[in-house]
Structures are given as structure tokens and as C-alpha cells.
């Protein structure tokens, strides 16, 4: 029955106390008056005229209320509150986020970007997780490299040296459910996992490798190992990059390490200089050796070819000599003498009178004759060319030999030599 029903709380037809119809709920106004009377009795006052009341009610009676005027307003307020309560279940998920719906704190579903609705609080709640935002944690320092955290930065290498390493880890979220329910503090989890990974890698490496040539490799290995640790604990975190900010020895021994670095640089410089010198000398030495080898091969080939040619010529001459020994012998003798006299600038003549060997400097005689040639002969090239060949040989202190005597003497010596060769 509605509150606006005239029979609810105030039935018509007179006073109900007079023995009328007693069906339906009690009258609210009557119940209020009865409550007011009882309240007045508790304070020791009655409803008679002697108490200074009017109309039979005491002075402390509560004012009468008409509940009919409030029946419709309460319904509207309740309906409006219900609409607001249901509307509180709407929420918006951005493109870079994922929504996680919880029912009494328990995971129900993960929602995609867009306008979503859930049961209002306290039945259901939601969490928005940003999946694309890059988060950064710092290990070994905070804010600046000068603000060192030594308990995180100092690490022991494989060769029992201590190094100070500062690095940063960037990560994103790949699973919002694991991120919310498997982690108490995601940043602490990443810091602990990254520190564990770097300490393991540094502990297996030499100090020089960590400080100088292997910094990039240490960072790459640390990223992989950190990701493996986070996946093993199902944290829902994806490591984007591990960056080595600084790697150096402790401050207490920094000067000694600087001296060692300078010595290493000097060693590398000297090695480079020696290598440059070797690169300059070795190719030239190899070129000279190759040239000598080529020259030796060429000399060998020339000598072998000349020997083979001499042997072949000797065989040919021997074949001709077997056919005509005298003629071949005479020809060989003449050719040999021709070669001897061609390379000599002096001629030796044996005179019959004194049997002494005289030196005829024909080249000087030819030069002297050419200098004394008259100018008329210069105009006749044929006469000038024939003039030196027709001049007789002149010997100091002796008369020039006659041509017929010289030719006869030469024929005599030649016949004598031929007879001697024939006797042999």
C-alpha cells in the first residue's frame, strides 16, 4: 500500500477509538500523539488544566507532524540516490591503459580502452594501469651521479677488485593483472632484480673488462638476466633498456687506477707505433725478397738458356767440323781473331829486324790524322771516310813497314799455324 493512500496512517470516518473499523495499519498521527503523551509523563506532567496546559496537553508536548506531506518527497530522493549510485559505475579507459575490475577485492576481468561500466561501489571497483608509460629506476645513485648509494654501487669483480657501478633501468608493463596482484612494490622488485643481475655479471668478469671495453656488453647481459628474473617471479614487467651511467674504481684508490690507465695507454701507443713500423718495413722487405727471387730465377733461366744454346751450337759446329775439318778450323780461327781484335784498340806487330813487339796505337793515329785533314777534304765525305783506313801505320823509331812485306809475313805465320794445328 502506498504512503499516499488516504487509509495509510489516517483512516477516514471519525476517531478509531470509537469502535470503528479496525482493519489496516495503525494511525501514524495517533501513534505520534501517544508517543508525545508518554514523553510528557516521563517528565512528571499530566494533561490536566492544573498544569497550565491548554486543550488537555502539557507544555512539553512535541509539535504534531503531518506525515502525508513527506510521502512523495522521500520516494523521489530515494530514486535520485539510486540513479547516482548506479551512475558511479561508469569509467573511461584510455588507449594507453587497461582496466582491471575487482569484485569485493577479487579479480573479475580486464577491460579494453573505451567507456566501461561496472557494479557500483562497494560491490565492484576498478584499477587503471598504464601499459605504455616508461618507468625508470636508478641503482647506485639517486637523482644525480654525485648522490651515490654505496651499498648498491660497490661490487666485487672476478679478480677480487672493487668497482663502483651506477646504472639505470627503464621498463614498461606488459601484464596488468600480474603487475597488480604479484607485486607489492614494482620499483623495488625491478631494483632488486637488476642489482642481482649486475652483481652476478660483474662477479664473473675482470675489472678492466667492466670499467673499459666491456661496459656495453655488461649492460646488454644485465638487461637479459634482469628480464629472466622478473619473468620467473611473474611480475608483468618488461625491461626496455639498461644504461650504464658510470663505472669507476672506488675514490680511495682512484689515483692508483689513473696511473695504471696511463701506463696501459702508453703501452697501447707503443704497440701501435711498433705495429706501424712493422707495417712499413715488412712489406718493403718482402718486396725486396720477391725482387731478388725474380732476378735469381731470371738469371737461372738466362744461364740455362745460354748453356743450352752453346751446347746446341757446339753440336752444330761439331757436325760441320766432321764434314770438313780444315775449313771449319780455319773459319773458327778467323772468327775468334776477329772478335779479339774488335775489342782491342791496339795492334801488336812482330818485325823481322829486331823481333820485338811494337805497339801501334791506331786509335790515336786515326785521331791525329783526322785533326790534320785539310779543309778541302771536309767537302768530300767519301774521301774523308776513306782517309783513315788508307793511312799507313807509323811507329816511333822505326820505318813504316811495307804492305807487301806485312802481307807476306802474315801469310807465313798463318801457314805455320795451320801446319802446327794439322800436326796435332
C-alpha positions in Angstrom: 0.0 0.0 0.0 1.4 3.5 -0.9 2.1 6.2 1.6 -0.2 8.5 -0.3 -3.2 6.2 0.3 -5.7 8.1 2.5 -6.2 4.9 4.5 -2.5 4.6 5.4 -1.9 6.1 8.8 -5.1 8.2 8.9 -8.3 6.4 8.2 -11.4 8.4 7.5 -14.8 8.1 9.3 -14.0 9.6 12.7 -11.9 8.6 15.6 -10.8 5.0 15.6 -11.1 4.9 19.3 -14.9 4.9 19.0 -15.2 1.3 17.9 -14.9 1.8 14.2 -13.3 -0.5 11.5 -10.0 -1.8 12.9 -8.7 -3.3 9.7 -5.4 -1.8 8.2 -2.2 -0.4 9.7 -2.3 1.9 12.8 -2.8 5.7 12.5 0.6 7.5 12.5 -0.8 10.7 13.9 -2.3 8.7 16.8 1.0 6.9 17.4 2.7 10.3 17.5 0.3 11.7 20.0 0.6 8.6 22.1 4.4 9.0 22.0 4.1 12.7 22.9 1.9 11.8 25.9 4.3 9.2 27.2 7.2 11.6 26.8 5.3 14.2 28.9 4.6 11.6 31.6 8.3 10.8 31.9 8.9 14.4 32.8 6.2 14.3 35.6 3.5 16.3 34.0 -0.1 15.4 33.2 -2.6 16.6 30.7 -5.0 18.4 33.2 -5.7 22.1 33.3 -3.9 22.4 36.6 -0.6 22.0 34.9 -1.0 25.2 32.9 -1.7 23.3 29.7 -4.3 24.2 27.1 -6.5 21.8 25.5 -5.5 18.9 27.8 -1.8 18.7 26.6 1.2 19.6 28.7 3.6 22.4 27.8 6.4 20.0 26.9 4.5 18.1 24.3 6.3 17.8 20.9 4.6 19.5 18.0 2.3 17.4 15.9 3.6 16.4 12.4 1.7 15.6 9.3 3.4 12.7 7.5 1.3 12.9 4.4 3.3 15.8 3.0 6.6 13.9 3.2 5.5 10.7 1.4 6.2 11.7 -2.2 9.5 13.6 -1.4 11.2 10.6 0.2 10.4 8.4 -2.9 12.0 11.0 -5.2 15.1 11.3 -3.1 15.5 7.6 -2.9 15.1 7.2 -6.7 17.6 10.0 -7.3 20.2 8.5 -5.0 19.8 5.1 -6.7 20.4 6.7 -10.1 23.6 8.4 -8.8 24.8 5.2 -7.2 24.3 3.3 -10.5 26.0 6.0 -12.5 29.1 5.8 -10.3 29.9 2.5 -12.0 30.8 4.2 -15.3 34.6 4.7 -16.0 36.7 5.5 -19.1 39.8 3.6 -20.1 42.4 5.5 -22.3 44.1 3.9 -25.3 47.4 3.6 -23.3 45.6 1.9 -20.3 43.9 -1.3 -19.3 41.1 -1.6 -16.8 41.1 -4.2 -14.0 37.6 -4.9 -12.4 37.6 -6.2 -8.9 34.6 -7.6 -7.1 35.0 -7.4 -3.3 38.8 -7.2 -4.0 38.9 -10.3 -6.3 39.9 -10.0 -10.0 36.9 -10.4 -12.4 38.1 -9.1 -15.8 40.4 -6.9 -17.7 38.7 -4.2 -19.9 39.9 -2.7 -23.1 40.0 1.1 -23.9 36.7 2.9 -24.1 33.7 3.8 -21.9 33.0 0.9 -19.5 30.6 0.1 -16.7 30.8 -2.0 -13.6 28.7 -2.6 -10.5 29.0 0.4 -8.2 31.0 0.5 -5.0 31.2 -1.4 -2.7 30.2 -4.3 -4.9 32.9 -3.7 -7.6 35.9 -1.5 -8.0 38.3 -0.9 -10.9 42.0 -0.1 -11.3 43.5 1.7 -14.4 47.0 0.5 -15.4 49.2 2.5 -17.9 51.0 0.0 -20.2 52.9 2.4 -22.5 54.4 4.7 -19.9 58.2 4.2 -19.4 59.2 3.9 -15.8 62.8 4.4 -14.7 64.6 3.2 -11.5 68.1 4.2 -10.5 70.6 1.8 -8.9 73.8 3.0 -7.2 72.6 6.7 -7.1 69.6 8.8 -6.7 68.8 11.8 -9.0 72.4 12.6 -9.8 75.6 10.6 -10.1 77.1 12.6 -7.1 74.4 11.2 -4.8 75.9 7.8 -4.6 74.3 4.8 -2.8 77.4 2.8 -2.0 75.6 -0.3 -0.7 74.1 -0.7 -4.2 77.0 0.6 -6.3 80.1 -1.2 -4.8 80.6 -4.6 -6.4 83.3 -7.3 -6.4 84.9 -8.5 -9.7 86.3 -11.9 -10.6 89.9 -10.7 -10.0 88.9 -9.6 -6.5 88.8 -5.9 -7.2 86.0 -3.5 -6.1 84.3 -1.3 -8.6 81.7 1.5 -8.3 78.9 1.0 -10.9 75.9 3.2 -11.3 73.2 2.3 -13.9 69.5 3.0 -14.7 66.8 0.6 -15.7 63.8 1.6 -17.9 60.8 -0.7 -18.0 57.1 -0.9 -19.1 54.2 -3.1 -18.1 53.1 -6.0 -20.2 50.6 -7.7 -18.0 48.4 -5.5 -15.7 47.0 -8.4 -13.8 50.4 -9.7 -12.8 51.6 -6.2 -12.0 48.7 -5.5 -9.6 48.4 -8.9 -7.8 52.0 -10.3 -7.9 53.9 -7.2 -6.7 53.8 -5.2 -3.6 56.1 -2.5 -5.0 57.1 -2.8 -8.7 60.1 -0.4 -8.4 61.6 -2.3 -5.5 61.2 -5.5 -7.5 63.0 -4.1 -10.5 65.8 -2.6 -8.4 66.5 -5.9 -6.6 66.3 -7.9 -9.8 68.6 -5.5 -11.7 71.1 -5.3 -8.8 71.2 -9.1 -8.6 71.8 -9.5 -12.3 74.6 -6.9 -12.4 76.4 -8.3 -9.4 76.3 -11.7 -11.0 77.8 -10.5 -14.3 80.4 -8.3 -12.6 81.4 -11.2 -10.3 82.2 -13.3 -13.4 84.2 -10.5 -15.2 87.6 -8.9 -14.9 87.9 -5.3 -13.6 89.4 -3.9 -16.9 86.6 -5.5 -18.8 83.9 -4.0 -16.6 85.5 -0.5 -16.5 86.6 -0.1 -20.1 86.0 -2.3 -23.1 83.0 -4.4 -21.8 80.6 -1.8 -20.5 78.1 -2.1 -23.3 78.2 -5.9 -23.1 77.7 -5.8 -19.3 74.6 -3.6 -19.8 73.2 -6.0 -22.5 73.8 -9.1 -20.4 72.2 -7.3 -17.4 69.1 -6.5 -19.3 68.6 -10.1 -20.4 69.3 -11.5 -16.9 67.0 -9.0 -15.2 64.2 -9.9 -17.6 64.6 -13.6 -16.8 64.4 -12.9 -13.1 61.3 -10.8 -13.4 59.6 -13.3 -15.7 60.4 -16.1 -13.2 58.5 -14.1 -10.5 55.6 -13.3 -12.9 55.8 -9.6 -12.2 54.3 -8.5 -15.6 57.2 -6.1 -16.2 59.1 -5.7 -19.5 62.6 -4.3 -19.2 63.2 -1.8 -22.0 66.9 -0.8 -21.5 69.7 -0.9 -19.0 72.0 2.1 -19.2 75.5 2.2 -17.6 75.8 5.7 -16.1 79.2 5.4 -14.5 81.7 2.6 -13.8 84.9 3.5 -11.9 87.1 2.3 -9.1 86.4 3.5 -5.6 87.5 7.0 -4.7 90.1 5.8 -2.2 92.2 4.1 -4.9 91.3 6.4 -7.8 94.8 7.9 -8.3 96.4 4.4 -8.5 93.9 3.4 -11.1 94.6 6.6 -13.1 98.3 5.7 -13.1 97.5 2.2 -14.3 95.3 3.6 -17.0 98.0 5.9 -18.2 100.5 3.1 -18.3 98.1 1.0 -20.3 97.6 3.8 -22.7 101.4 4.2 -23.1 101.6 0.5 -23.8 99.0 0.6 -26.4 100.6 3.7 -28.0 104.0 1.9 -28.2 102.4 -1.2 -29.6 100.7 0.9 -32.3 104.0 2.6 -33.1 105.7 -0.8 -33.4 102.9 -2.2 -35.5 103.1 0.9 -37.8 106.9 0.4 -38.1 106.4 -3.3 -38.9 103.7 -2.5 -41.4 106.3 -0.2 -43.1 109.3 -2.4 -43.0 107.9 -5.9 -43.6 106.2 -5.1 -46.9 109.4 -3.5 -48.3 111.5 -6.5 -47.1 109.0 -8.9 -48.7 109.1 -6.8 -51.9 112.9 -6.8 -52.0 113.0 -10.6 -51.3 110.5 -11.1 -54.1 112.5 -9.0 -56.4 115.7 -10.9 -55.6 113.9 -14.2 -56.2 112.6 -13.0 -59.5 116.1 -11.8 -60.5 117.6 -15.1 -59.4 115.0 -17.0 -61.5 115.7 -14.8 -64.5 119.5 -15.3 -64.1 119.0 -19.0 -63.8 116.8 -19.1 -66.9 119.3 -17.0 -68.8 122.3 -19.1 -67.8 120.4 -22.3 -68.6 119.2 -21.0 -71.9 122.7 -19.7 -72.8 124.3 -23.1 -71.9 121.7 -24.9 -73.9 122.3 -22.6 -76.8 126.1 -23.0 -76.5 125.7 -26.8 -76.4 123.4 -26.8 -79.4 125.8 -24.5 -81.3 128.7 -26.7 -80.4 126.8 -29.8 -81.7 126.1 -28.0 -84.9 129.7 -26.9 -85.3 130.9 -30.4 -84.5 128.7 -31.8 -87.2 130.2 -29.3 -89.7 133.7 -30.0 -88.4 133.2 -33.7 -89.0 132.3 -32.9 -92.6 135.2 -30.5 -93.3 137.8 -30.2 -90.5 140.3 -27.9 -92.2 137.8 -25.4 -93.5 135.9 -25.4 -90.2 139.1 -24.9 -88.2 140.2 -22.0 -90.4 136.8 -20.3 -90.1 136.7 -20.7 -86.4 140.2 -19.2 -86.1 139.3 -16.2 -88.2 136.1 -15.6 -86.3 137.9 -15.8 -83.0 140.7 -13.4 -84.1 138.0 -11.0 -85.4 136.3 -11.0 -82.0 139.7 -10.4 -80.2 140.8 -7.5 -82.5 137.4 -6.0 -82.5 137.5 -5.3 -78.7 141.2 -4.1 -78.8 142.3 -0.6 -79.5 146.0 -1.6 -80.2 147.7 -3.8 -82.7 151.0 -5.7 -82.0 153.3 -6.2 -85.0 156.4 -8.5 -85.0 159.1 -7.1 -87.2 161.8 -9.3 -88.7 164.6 -7.0 -88.0 164.5 -6.8 -84.2 162.0 -9.5 -83.3 160.4 -7.0 -80.9 156.7 -6.5 -80.3 155.7 -3.0 -81.3 152.5 -1.3 -80.2 150.7 0.6 -82.9 148.1 3.0 -81.3 145.9 3.0 -84.3 143.1 4.9 -82.5 145.5 7.8 -81.7 146.9 7.8 -85.2 143.4 8.0 -86.6 142.5 10.8 -84.3 145.7 12.7 -85.2 145.2 12.2 -88.9 141.6 13.4 -88.7 142.8 16.5 -86.9 145.3 17.3 -89.6 142.9 16.6 -92.5 142.8 19.8 -94.8 139.6 21.7 -95.1 139.2 20.6 -98.7 138.7 17.0 -97.7 135.8 18.0 -95.5 133.8 18.9 -98.6 134.2 15.3 -99.8 132.6 12.9 -97.3 133.7 9.8 -99.2 137.4 10.9 -99.2 137.2 11.8 -95.5 135.7 8.5 -94.6 138.3 6.5 -96.7 141.2 8.6 -95.5 141.8 7.0 -92.0 141.5 3.5 -93.4 144.2 4.2 -96.1 146.8 5.7 -93.8 149.9 3.6 -93.2 150.8 2.6 -89.6 153.6 4.8 -88.2 155.8 3.5 -85.4 158.2 5.8 -83.4 161.9 4.9 -84.1 161.2 2.6 -87.0 160.4 2.9 -90.6 156.8 2.1 -91.6 156.5 -1.5 -92.9 155.7 -2.1 -96.5 152.3 -3.5 -97.3 153.7 -6.4 -99.3 156.1 -7.3 -96.5 153.3 -7.2 -93.9 151.0 -9.3 -96.0 153.8 -11.9 -96.8 154.7 -12.1 -93.2 151.1 -12.6 -92.2 150.7 -15.3 -94.7 153.9 -17.0 -93.4 152.6 -17.0 -89.8 149.2 -18.3 -90.9 150.7 -21.2 -92.9 152.9 -22.0 -89.9 150.0 -22.1 -87.6 147.9 -24.2 -89.9 150.8 -26.8 -90.2 151.1 -26.9 -86.4 147.4 -27.5 -86.0 147.4 -30.1 -88.7 150.3 -32.0 -86.9 148.3 -32.1 -83.7 
